[in-house]
C-alpha cells in the first residue's frame, strides 16, 4: 500500500506573534482555509493567517508523529525554527 504524503506547518498572525501548529495532507488547501477564516477555532480566533514554516513528509504518519512532538515544544523553539528558515516571516502560501 502506498503511503500518503503529509505536512507539518506553522501559521502566525504577525512576526513574533501568535502561532498555530498543524498537520495536513494538502498544504495549499489548508493554508487557503486558514487565510480565509474557513477553519473555526484557535487559528481563526487569533488571526493566524500567515504560513511561516512547513516541512513535507513522504508518509503522513511521520508528519503526525512530528506534529505530536512539536506540540510539546516551547514557544521559543518554534520561533527559532521560523527565524532560521524564514527570517522575514513571509507568507509562504504565496509560493506554494
N, C-alpha and C positions, 0 to 999 in steps of 0.2 A: 504494500500500500504506500502511495506517495504521501509524504508529509506536506502540510501547507506551510507557506512562509508566514512570518509574523513580525511585528514591530513593537518596540517599547519606545515611548515618546514622552516628552515633557512640553506642556503648554505653559505660557506665562501671560500675565496681564500687562507687564511692563518690565524693563530691565531691573533686576534685583527685586522684583515684586513677588506676588503670589504665584506659586507653581502648582501644576496638576500633573501627576504621573499616570500614564495609562498604557494599555496594550491593545493591539488590534491586528486584524489580518489584512486591512485595507487602509493604509495610512492617508492617501489623498482624500478618500471619502470621510474618514474620521476627522481629519483636520478641517474639512469643509463644514462638517456638522458643528464642531466647536466654534469656528469663526462666525457662524450664522446663528448661534444660540439654539440649535436644534436638540441639544442634549441637556435634559434637566439635571440639576444637581450642583455639585461644588464648582465645576469649571464655569458654568453659566452664571452662578451667583457671584463669583469673584471676577468675572470678565476675562478668564484665561483663554484668549483667542489667538495667541501668537505661538506657532510651533517653533520652539527654540532648540530642541535636541531630539534626535531619534537614533535608534540602532535597529538594523534589519537582521533577522534570523531566518535560516533555512527552514527551521521547524518551529511551529507556533508554540509547542510545548516548551522549547528553550526560551522563547520570549516570555511566556507565562512565568517560568522559574526566575528569570531575570527581574521581571516586574515585582514579584514577591520579595526578592532580596532587596531591591531598591526602595520598596515601601518602608523598609526598616532603617534606611539611611538617614543620617542627619541632614537637615536642610542645607547646611554649608557644603556638604559633599555634592549635592545636586547642583548647587550654584557653581561650584568649582568645575564640574563636568561641562556645564553650559559655557562657562568662560573659556575653557580650554579649546572648545571646538567652534564656538560662535560668540566671540567677544563683543560683537556689536549687537547681539540679541536680535538679529534679523529674523523675520518671519520666514522660516524655511519652507512653508507650504507654497510659497510663491515659485519655488524652483522644483517642486515635485512633478 
